[in-house]
Amino acid sequence: MANETAQKIGPVILLGPPGAGKGTQSKRIAIHYGIPQISTGDLLREHVARGTELGRKAKDIMDRGELVPDDLMYGMVADRLKHVDCSKGFILDGFPRTAGQAGWLDAFLEREFFENSKRCSPVVIRMDVDYTQLLLRLTGRRCCPTCGRIYNLHFQPPRVDEICDLAHGSKLVQRNDDRDEVIRPRLTAYEVQTKPVADYYQAKGRLIPLNADRPMDEVTADLLALIDRCGAPAASGMTKSE
């Protein structure tokens, strides 16, 4: 991986089903550019832990077993994107999940984020992986409960079947959400929920498909090349104050 760079890029959004590698690639992108990876799940837990007004409202809703409404999530995302570490760019993890959220994000970036910076629309990359490959990636995933190392029985197996290479004698485990009976409904739900988001960005001519069914380093190289080409602020962009 390259060292951190001072390059300023726009917001980065990675779309893709569970198992496509979004989390791994997001971390690599964040390190390469020195920008934050912003997870809406982490934001929610942070606000609840800190007892903020938004966090208290969200906790009350979650305690009733209900989904946190968009207006609360918008407040958390808006607050986080105004932090100084987002001035060079950022990666959004888990947001937007609906076309409505994508529309809100565009409006927010237009109104707030671009006010004191060069205009730069989000780089939206859809990571495409074959359905069968996704099943192999997810159902074959195992982790060591001792050291946390991740393996895949099909692609990155341990030297001794089901035993960690590092924590000798530690038996690998499969997470409940990596079981076949859980994964198939998750992939179906992803298609139903996320397709409108991809359609939203496709209609605006901003959706970039990427074959993610390849070695990890190849995918990383292509992602960085796409961001370098599409994510730099326009040289002719004008701030509102100009």
HELIX and SHEET records of a PDB file:
HELIX    1   1 LYS A   22  TYR A   33  1                                  12    
HELIX    2   2 THR A   40  ARG A   50  1                                  11    
HELIX    3   3 GLU A   53  ASP A   63  1                                  11    
HELIX    4   4 ASP A   70  LEU A   81  1                                  12    
HELIX    5   5 VAL A   84  CYS A   86  5                                   3    
HELIX    6   6 ALA A   99  PHE A  108  1                                  10    
HELIX    7   7 LEU A  109  PHE A  113  3                                   5    
HELIX    8   8 TYR A  131  THR A  139  1                                   9    
HELIX    9   9 ASN A  176  ASP A  178  5                                   3    
HELIX   10  10 ASP A  180  ALA A  203  1                                  24    
HELIX   11  11 MET A  216  CYS A  230  1                                  15    
SHEET    1   A 5 GLN A  37  SER A  39  0                                        
SHEET    2   A 5 ILE A  91  ASP A  93  1                                        
SHEET    3   A 5 VAL A  12  LEU A  15  1                                        
SHEET    4   A 5 VAL A 123  ASP A 128  1                                        
SHEET    5   A 5 LEU A 207  ASN A 211  1                                        
SHEET    1   B 2 ARG A 141  CYS A 143  0                                        
SHEET    2   B 2 ILE A 150  ASN A 152 -1                                        
END                                                                             
